[in-house]
Amino acid sequence: MKILVDGDACPVKENISEVSARYKIKVIIFISTAHWTVNREDVEYITVDSNYQEVDMKIVNQVKSGDIVITNDYGLASLVLAKRASAISFDGRVFTRDKIDYLLAKRHLAAKLRRQGSYISKQSKYSKEDREKFEVNLIELITQLG
C-alpha cells in the first residue's frame, strides 16, 4: 500500500506525512510545474508538466489496487475506484463506488449551470474540523486496508 496525493491544492500534506510515518506507508505527492511546494525528506515528489489533467493521468498510471489516493477531484476518484484503489477527499470524505456516479452527475450539473450563468458556488473555508475529519478517516481507511 502507498498513498498518492493530488498535491497541487492539497491543504493536508502535513497530516498525510504524520499519518504515513506512523503507519510506515510510502507517500508520493504529484504536483505540476505551475505549483510550488516545500519538499520533505520523508515524501517522494513527482513533478509533471502543467498541462490540463497531467497530474491526474500520472496518478492513474501509477495507482495500484490497495493504494490510497487523496484528491478532491471526482473524476480522478472515479478512475481510482475503477482500479480497485481507495480515494479520500481533503476534508475526509471517503469516495465509494456506490456514490461516485451521483457525485459526477452533480458536478456535471453544476458546471452546466455555471456556464449558463445561473449557479454561483461558494466554497467554504477549510476548517480545523475538516482537517481532523480527514486525519480520522485516513487512519480508518488505512486500518481497513491494512
N, C-alpha and C positions, 0 to 999 in steps of 0.2 A: 504494500500500500504506500502511495505517496500522495501529497497534496499539491495540486496545481492551482495557481492563483491567477485570475484575470486581474492583473495588477495596476492597470492604468488609473483607476479611480478607487482603488480599494482602501477603505479607511481602517481596516483591522489587521494590517500587516504585523503589528507588534503582538496582537493576540494570537495570531497564527503561529508566529515564531515561538512564543512562550509555550503554547499547547503542543506544538510539534516537538519541541525539545523535551518536554515532559514524557511524551509517548514514543520518542525516538523515531519520528517519521520524517522522511525527506520532504522538503518543500522546494518547489520550483515556482518562481514568480515570473510571469510573462509580461513584458512591457514593450510599448512601441518607442521608437526613437523620439517621438514627439513629447514624451513624458520623462521627467527626471525623478530619480529616486535615490535614497541613501542606501547603499549596499551594505548588507550584513554578512558576516562571515559564515553564519550557520544556514544560509539560504542560497540556493542557486538562482541566478538571474539569467533569463533568456530575453535578449532584446531583438525585436523584429522591426521591419520597415513600418512606417506609419500609414501604410495603405489600409483602406477600408476592410475591416474584418480580419486583418492579418493575425492579430493576437488570437482571436477565436479559432482560426483554422490551424494555427500552430498547436494550440491546446488540444483540439480534436484529434490531430495527428499523433499526439503523444500520450493521450489518456488511455488507460487500460482498465479492464474490468477490476473492480475493487478499489480503484483510486477515488479520491475526493477532489472535486473541482469547486472553487469558490468564485462565484460570479453573480452579478445582478442581471445578466443577460438571459432572458427566457429562451431565446433561440439557441444559444450555446448550451444552456442547461438541457434542452431537449435532445441535442446531439449527444451530449454526455450520457444521458439516461439510456439512449439507444445503444450505447456501447457498454451497458451494464456497469457503469460507474455511478457515483453519487454526486449530487450537486447541492450546494447550500448558498444562500444569498448573504450579502454583507450584514444584513440585520437578523440573520439566524433562521430564515425560512428554509426548510429542507424541501427541495423540489422532489415531487413524486410523479411516477408515470401516470397515475390516475388524475392528476391536477394540471399537468403541463399543457394539455390541449386547451383547457379553459384559459390559462394564463396567456397563451399565444393568441387566442381569439380576442381576448380583452385588449392585448397590446395592439393587434391589428385594428380593432375598432377605434381605439384611442388615437392611433396615427391617422386614420381616415377622418375622424372628427377634427383633428388639428389642421389637416390640410384644407378642410372646409372653413376653418376659422371659428368653429363653434365650440371648441373644447379647450379649456385652459387648465393645465395641470399645475398644481402647486406641490413641489417636492418638499417634504418636511425635513427639518434638520436632523442630522444623525445624532442620536442621543446616547447618553450613558446606558440607558436601559437597552437600546439596540445592541450596543457593544457587549453587554452582559448576556443578553439572549443569544447572541452569536456564539460566544465562547461556550456557554452551557450546551447549546445544540451541536456544536462542533465536537465537543467531548463525547456527547451521547452518540453521535454518528460514528466516531472512531471506535467507541466501545462496542457498538452493534456489529461493526465490520470486522473488528479485531478478533 
